[in-house]
C-alpha cells in the first residue's frame, strides 16, 4: 500500500491520507457519541429505578440529567418553527422553561415504562463531522423496537437534540403539533407555554 502511495503525486497522497484520517476520526466520534448516549440511558434508568429516592428527589435528579445531556433550548426553538420569528424575548424564555419541564416529564414517563426492558446502543450513522444518529434497540419482552438519538457536537461537547422511536422523531412531531396549536391560537406562544404546563401536570399525574 505504501509503495502505491509513494508512486502518486504528492497532493493526491496528501488527499488520500487526509480522507483516511477524517474517516477514522468520524468513526471514532461516532463510537464516542454512541457511548455518550448509552451512558445517559444507563444513568436515567438508574435514577428512575432507585427505590430509595422520593418522587421529588427522583424527578429533580432526572431533570438535571436530561438537561445535561440535551440542548433543551435548541429543541424548544426548533419546535416553534417560523413562529419564533419576531417573538418577544421574555415570551420565548418563558416558553423554553415550560418546554423543558414538559420534555422532561415526557422522557420520564417513557423511561418509567421501560423499567423492565433493555435499551442498548447498536451503532451510529455519521451525518457530518459533528452530527450523528445513534441507533439503539429497545427489547420489550421479546418485541424489539428501533430507537434513534440525534447527537450534535464532538467528544466532550455532545448533546442530544432529538429522539426517534419506530421512525417518528419526537421534536419533529412536536413541531408539527405546536404549529397546529399556534395556527389555531393566533400564534400565541404564551398560550402554548401555558398549555404545556397543563400537559406536564397531567403527564406527571399519570394521565
C-alpha positions in Angstrom: 0.0 0.0 0.0 2.7 2.5 1.0 4.6 1.7 -2.3 1.5 2.6 -4.3 1.1 5.8 -2.3 4.7 6.7 -2.9 4.1 6.5 -6.7 1.2 9.0 -6.6 1.6 12.8 -6.9 2.2 14.4 -3.5 -1.1 16.3 -3.4 -3.1 13.1 -4.2 -1.2 11.2 -1.5 -1.9 14.0 1.0 -5.6 14.0 0.0 -5.9 10.2 0.4 -4.2 10.3 3.8 -6.4 13.2 4.9 -9.5 11.3 3.8 -8.4 8.2 5.7 -7.7 10.2 8.9 -11.0 12.0 8.6 -12.9 8.7 8.1 -11.1 7.3 11.2 -11.9 10.4 13.2 -15.5 10.3 12.2 -15.8 6.7 13.1 -14.2 7.3 16.5 -16.5 10.3 17.1 -19.5 8.1 16.1 -18.4 5.5 18.6 -18.0 8.1 21.2 -21.5 9.5 20.5 -22.9 6.0 21.0 -21.1 5.6 24.3 -22.4 9.0 25.4 -26.0 8.0 24.7 -25.6 4.6 26.4 -24.1 6.3 29.4 -27.1 8.7 29.6 -29.6 5.8 29.2 -28.0 3.9 32.0 -27.9 6.9 34.3 -31.5 7.7 33.6 -32.8 4.2 34.2 -30.7 4.0 37.4 -32.3 7.2 38.7 -35.8 6.1 37.8 -35.3 2.7 39.3 -33.8 3.9 42.6 -36.5 2.9 45.1 -34.7 4.8 47.9 -35.5 8.2 46.2 -38.7 10.0 46.9 -40.7 11.4 43.9 -39.4 14.9 44.3 -35.7 13.8 44.6 -36.1 11.4 41.7 -37.6 14.0 39.4 -35.1 16.6 40.4 -32.2 14.2 39.6 -33.8 13.1 36.4 -34.4 16.7 35.3 -30.8 17.6 35.9 -29.6 14.6 34.0 -31.9 15.2 31.0 -30.9 18.9 30.8 -27.2 18.0 31.0 -27.5 15.6 28.0 -29.8 17.6 25.8 -29.8 21.1 24.3 -33.3 21.9 25.5 -33.2 25.5 24.3 -32.2 24.4 20.7 -35.0 21.8 20.7 -37.6 24.3 22.1 -36.7 26.8 19.4 -36.9 24.2 16.7 -40.4 23.1 17.8 -41.6 26.7 17.3 -40.5 26.8 13.7 -41.3 30.1 12.0 -43.5 31.2 14.9 -40.3 32.1 16.7 -39.5 35.0 14.3 -40.2 38.3 15.9 -41.4 36.8 19.2 -40.8 38.7 22.4 -37.6 37.6 24.2 -39.4 37.3 27.5 -42.1 35.2 26.0 -39.6 32.9 24.3 -37.7 32.5 27.6 -40.9 31.5 29.4 -41.7 29.1 26.6 -38.3 27.4 26.9 -38.7 26.9 30.6 -42.2 25.4 30.1 -40.9 23.2 27.3 -38.0 21.9 29.5 -40.5 20.8 32.2 -42.8 19.3 29.6 -40.0 17.4 27.7 -38.5 16.0 31.0 -42.0 14.8 32.0 -42.4 13.0 28.7 -39.0 11.4 28.8 -39.6 10.4 32.4 -43.0 8.8 31.6 -41.4 6.9 28.7 -38.5 5.5 30.6 -40.7 4.5 33.6 -42.5 2.2 31.1 -39.1 0.8 30.2 -38.1 -0.2 33.7 -38.2 -3.9 32.9 -36.9 -3.7 29.4 -33.4 -3.2 27.9 -32.3 -0.3 25.7 -29.0 -0.8 24.1 -27.0 1.2 21.5 -26.1 -0.8 18.4 -24.2 1.7 16.3 -24.2 5.2 14.8 -24.6 6.9 11.4 -22.4 10.0 10.6 -24.4 12.8 9.0 -21.3 15.1 9.1 -18.3 15.5 11.4 -20.4 16.8 14.3 -23.8 15.3 13.6 -24.6 11.7 14.3 -27.7 9.4 14.6 -27.0 6.9 17.3 -29.0 3.8 16.7 -30.4 1.6 19.6 -32.9 -1.2 20.1 -35.5 -1.5 22.8 -36.2 -5.1 23.8 -39.7 -5.3 25.3 -40.1 -8.9 26.4 -39.4 -10.3 23.0 -40.6 -7.4 20.9 -37.8 -5.2 19.5 -38.3 -1.5 18.6 -35.9 0.7 16.8 -34.8 3.8 18.6 -32.5 6.7 17.5 -30.8 9.7 19.1 -29.7 12.7 17.1 -26.4 13.8 18.6 -24.6 17.1 17.8 -21.0 18.1 18.7 -17.8 16.2 19.3 -16.4 14.2 22.3 -16.6 16.5 25.3 -19.4 18.6 23.9 -22.0 16.1 22.7 -25.7 17.0 23.2 -28.9 15.1 22.2 -31.3 17.2 20.1 -34.0 14.6 19.1 -35.1 11.1 19.8 -36.7 8.7 17.4 -39.0 5.8 18.2 -40.1 3.5 15.3 -39.4 6.1 12.7 -41.0 9.1 14.5 -38.7 11.9 15.6 -40.2 13.4 18.7 -39.0 17.0 18.2 -40.2 16.9 14.6 -43.6 15.5 15.7 -43.8 18.2 18.5 -43.1 20.9 15.9 -46.0 19.7 13.8 -48.3 19.6 16.8 -47.2 23.0 18.1 -47.6 24.5 14.7 -51.2 23.3 14.6 -51.9 24.7 18.1 -50.3 28.1 17.3 -52.1 28.3 13.9 -55.4 27.9 15.8 -54.5 30.3 18.5 -53.2 33.3 16.6 -49.5 32.4 17.0 -49.8 33.0 20.8 -46.6 31.4 22.2 -47.5 32.4 25.8 -50.7 30.4 25.4 -48.7 27.4 24.1 -46.4 27.7 27.2 -49.4 27.7 29.5 -50.8 24.6 27.6 -47.5 22.8 28.0 -47.6 23.4 31.8 -51.1 21.9 31.9 -49.8 18.9 29.9 -46.8 18.5 32.3 -49.1 18.3 35.3 -51.3 15.8 33.5 -48.4 13.6 32.5 -47.0 13.6 36.0 -50.4 12.6 37.3 -50.2 9.5 35.1 -52.8 10.7 32.6 
